[in-house]
């Protein structure tokens, strides 16, 4: 039996958690219309990835971006991802989404029923990410079950860590 799996190639609404979540919901609905049952989002999709840390000098603009990132970050256990969970439940699409939660680089697995199945924090932030992301505390928790089997996920440089693989 064929199972529809897709990857999102879209940018978030930079440093806007609510608008990025709304965009994610629209993309989940589009995926469902195309018979996708598992959808992967980019690293840091909600509310955006701190790519400026290696490009800007440590001054007021960079500090302001860091403040905005912190304020717009996702509390996974809170209500920030409720619209995504509801969209998954309503469409039957499971999601692996990159988020920044309490300044961990995080992936959240949301099952087709809308439940958070797994939360994986990046083990070791790479290069400039260390200026804004803490080392993860979830160890090797990076997989969840779904109708098509098991979904595993690693973030960026974790793919080159033999023990994480």
N, C-alpha and C positions, 0 to 999 in steps of 0.2 A: 504494500500500500504506500503510495506516495504521500509525503508530508510536506506542506509548504513551509519553508524556512527562508527568512529574508533578513538583510542587514539594512539599517537606515543609513543613508548617506545624506545627511542634512545637518545644518548648524542649529544650535539652540538660539533662543533669544537671549543674547549675552547678558549675564548677570541679572536675569529676571526669572526667578523661580516660577512664579505663577504663569507667565507667558510661555516659558519652556515646557511646563507640564501641560498646558493647553495644546501646544504644538505636538507634544508626544501623544496626547489623546487623539488628535486628528490623524496622526500617522498610524496609530493602532487601528483606527476605524478604516483607513484606506487599505491597510494590510489585510484586514478581515474581509473586505470586499474582493480581495484578490486571492482568497482562500489560504492566506498565510496563517500558520498555527504557532509559529515561534518567531519572534522578532527581536533582533539585537540592536541596541542603540550604541552610539559612540561613547568613548571614555569621557566622563565629565559632562554629559549632555545636559544635566540639570544641576546648576545654572550656567555651566560653561567651564572650560578648562583654563587654569591660570597661566596661559602661555606668555604673559608679559614678564614673568619673574626673571627670565634670562635675557630680556631685551631692554628693559627700562632701568635707569639708575635708581638707587634707593632714595627716593625723594617723595614729595607730597603726592604726585599722581599715582605712583606705584602703591603707596600706603593707602590711598583712597580706594584703589581697585581691590586691595586685600580686604579692606573693611566691607566693601560691597559684597565680595565673595562670601565672607563670613555671614553677613546678614541674610544673604539669599540662599545659603546652603540648606540642604534637606535634613530634616530630622526624620529618619526612617520610621521610627516608632510613633511619630506624630501623624498629623493629617496632611502633610505636604504632598504625599503621593496618593492620597485617596482617589483623586480623579483617574489616575493611571490604573489603580487597582479595580475601580469600578468599570473602566473601559475594558480591562481584561476579562472581568466577569461577564459583561454584557456581550462581548464579541467572541469569547472563547479563545482569545489569543494570549499566549504566554509571552512574557517579556523579560529580557535581560537588559537592564538600563544602567548606564554610567551616571553616577551622581557624585556630588561632593557633600558629604554629611558630616557635620561637626568637624570639618576640615580633615577628614579621611578621604582618600581617593577610593571610592566605593562602587561596587556593582551590586544591584539588587535584582534578585530573581523573583518575578511576580508570576504566579501560576495562572492558568486559564480560569480558575475559580475566583481570582482576585486576592488570594492570600500571598503574603510575603513568604516565599519558600526558602530563601537563602540570602544572607547579607555577607558579602566578602569585601573586606578592606584590603587594599593593596599592601602587601607585606613590607616592602621597602620603597618609599617614594624615590623616583629617579631624578638625578641632577637637581635642577632648580625647583622641582616640586617640593623638595625638602624644606624650602623656605615657607611653604604654606600648608603642607600636608604632614600629618603625624604618621609614624609607622603603624601599620595595621595591627589589630589585636585579634583577628579571627583565624589566624593560622592558615590551615589548608581547607577551611570551609569555603568551597567554591563550586559546589554542585547541587543540583536539585533534580527531582524526578518530574517528568511531564509525560503526556500521552504518547509521545514518540520515542521515549527512552529516558536517558539521563543527559542533562545539560551541564557542562562544566565551563568555567570561565576564568581567565586570568587577565590581568590588566597590563598592557604595554610590556615593560621590561620583565615582568614576571614570566613571560613566555620563554625567556632565556635562563630561568632558574631551574636546573635539573630536578631538584627536590620538589618544587612547586608543581612541575609537570606531572 
